[in-house]
């Protein structure tokens, strides 16, 4: 069930690259155990928003973030250990980037880095994460095979399993459907519905109907601003503050 306590609070967020504004004036809250959808055309600021949440701007030349992003009440800028923050806020990018390792080692890497060495414990983590990512049955007999040899859809699910291996509290996905076929997309959607019982999901999608199928609430981004946030079904039923939201949802532009 969706919680009412904010997991993430964003206030006055502004992002720029080399002084050129990419996003400004963003104010919103994301609740615990909800799937929060973000829709909008290209260059609306959606990916920049995700980058700011787990401090990817620290490693992005020219990217500047202003305003506050509170994760469970603490500003992400106040985390001294950015890697510890990223353990709690995982991200899956549009194109799967498998590490040059076997399937098992892809998933076991983060637990090993955190100090887990016992093989039986690693085995449990790998099986659990691959199962949660709907991949275990397809790869359980070839765990030592390179992850890069998997199909695009399988690599995307491996990336999800790798993110889950850190037991994140927030999982962010940036247009995961770009690299996978419709059948695999539906499988991953089923995975996300189950995962929302355990964590908070932020879903950036270029498919408005995917947002409608999955998201409890949805934000519409346009021209570097968050136009509005509302219950997903309300937005799709036309209960909107801006006509541009309806125009985008109904395909009049985008």
N, C-alpha and C positions, 0 to 999 in steps of 0.2 A: 504494500500500500504506500502511496506517495506520502511523504512526510510534510509537515507544515513548517518545520524548522529550516531556515536557509542553510544550505551546505556551502554556498558561495554567494557573496554579496559584492556587486560591482558598482562603484560610485565614481562618476565623473571621469570615466576612462577615456583617454585620448592616446592615439598611437600615430607616430609619424616615421617616415623613412628618409633620412637625409634632409630633414626639415619639411618634407612634403606630407601633408596630412593623409592618413589612411582611414582613420576612425576617430570619432569624437563624440563627447557627450553621452556615453553609454551608461545607463543606470538600470540594473536589473538584479533579480535574485534567482538562484537556482536551488531547488529544494532537495532534501535528502530522498533518495530512492525514487527519483522521477527520471523519465527520459525527456530531456529538454532539447527541442529541435531548433535549429537555426537555418533559415532559408533566405534566399536572395540571389540576385544575379552575380556574375563574375565581378571582381573588384569592388565588392560591397564592404569588405573588411572582415569577412567571416573567419578566414584562416588566421588573420592577424589577431583576432580576438582569442582564438585558441592558444596561439603562441604566447600571448601575454599571461595566460593563466598559470602555465608551469615554467615561466621564466625563460622561454626560448630566445627572448630578446637579448639575454646575456651573451649569446653566441651569434647574434645576427648583427653584422656591421651596419651602423647607421640607424638601427631601429631604436626609437625612444618611446617609453611608456610613461604616461602620467595618470594621476588619479589613484584610486585604491581598489584592490581586489582582495577581499577578506575570505580566507578559507577557514571555516569553523571559527570565525572571529579574529583570526590573525592575518595581517597583511602578508601576502606572499613575498613582498619585498623585504620583509623582516626575517625571512628564513636564511640563516647563515649557511646552511648546507643545502644547496639547490638540488643535489642528487637525492637527498632524503625527501624533498618536496616532490620530486618526480616519481618516487616510489609510490607516493600516495595519490598522485594525479598522473595517470598513464595516458598515452596518446597513440592512436593508430592513424597513419597517413593514407592518402588516396592510393598510392602505388606501393604494394608490399615490398619491403626492403629486408630480405632475409639475410641474416649474418652468414658468413662463409663457414658454416658449421653444420653438423648433422641435425636432424629434427630434434632429437633428444637434447643435444647441447644448446640449441637455440632457446629452448624453454628453461633449461637448467642453469643458464648463465647467470641470470640475476640472483637466484637463490644462492648459487655458489659464491658470488661476489659479496653477498650479505653474511657469509660465514657458514652456510649449511654444507656439510661435507659427507654426511652419512648417505650411502647409496640408497638404502631403503627409503629414506626420507625424500631424497631427490626423485626416486621412482614414483612415489605417491604424488608429489607436486606435478611432475610431468604428465602423468596419466590424468590427474584431476583437471589440469588446465587444458589439455588437448580435448578432453571430454566436454568441458564447458564450452569450448570453441567448436564443437561438433566436428572434430577431426580425428579423434582417437581411433575409431573403427577403420578408418581409411589408411592409417599409417602405423598402427601398432606392431606390424610385422616387419617394418623397415625403419626403425627409429634411428639407425645409424646412417641412413641415406642423407645426402645433402638436402637441406631445405630449399635450396635454389632450383632443385630438379622437380619440385612439385608444380602442379598447375597454378595458374594465376589465382584462382579462387581458393585453392588449398594454401598457397602462400599468404593470402590475406588472413585466412583463419589462423595460420601459424603465428602471424604477427599479433593477432588478438590473444592467442594463448600465451605468447611471450609477455605481453602487457599484463595479463592476469597473473603471471607467475610472481609478480611483486605485490599481489594482494592490494591493488589500489582501491581507494574509496571513491574516486571519480575516474571514469573512463571516457576519454574524448575521441571521437571518430570523425575524420575529415573526409567526407565524400568517398566512403569505402566502396561504393557500388561502381565507381569508374573502372576498376580493374577486373570485375567479376561478371559472370553471366547471370541472367535472371534467376535461374534455379538456385545458384549459390547465394545470390542476394537474399532470396527468401529464407534460405537456411540460416544465414547470419542474422536476419531479422528475428527469427525464432530464438536464436541464442540471446539476442539483446533483450527480448521480452522476459526471458528467464533471469538474466543477470540483473535486471532492475530490482529484483527482490533483495539483492545483496549490496548493490552500489548505485551511485548516481551516474547517469550517462548523459553526455553532451554530444548531440548528433548534428554535425553540419552536413546538409544534404542538398544536392542540386535537383533532387526529385521531390517535388512538392507532395505527391501522393505517398511517398515513403514517410514524410513527416506526419501526414495524416494518419497513416497506419500505426506509427510507433510512438509519436511524441505525446506526452501529457499536456505540455504547453509548448508554444512555439514563438520564437522571435523572428521578426522580419527585418533584415538589414538591407539598406539601399544607400548608395552614394556615400558610404563612410559613416552612416549613422544607424542606430537602432530605431526604426520607425515605430514599432510597437511590439508588445508582448501580450499574449493572451492564451486562454485555453484553446488548444488546437482545434477542436470541433467548432468552437465559436467563430474562429477566424475563417474556417472553411464554410461556415453557414452565413457568412457575410456580416457578422457582428464585429466590425472593425472601426478603428478610429481614422484610418486613412484609406482613401480610395485606391491608392497605389498598392496597398496590400492585396485588395481584391483583384486588381489588374494583374498582379504578378501571379497570384494563385490560379487565376483562370486562364493564364497563358497569353495575355494581351501584350506582354513584353517579357524579356528574360533571355 
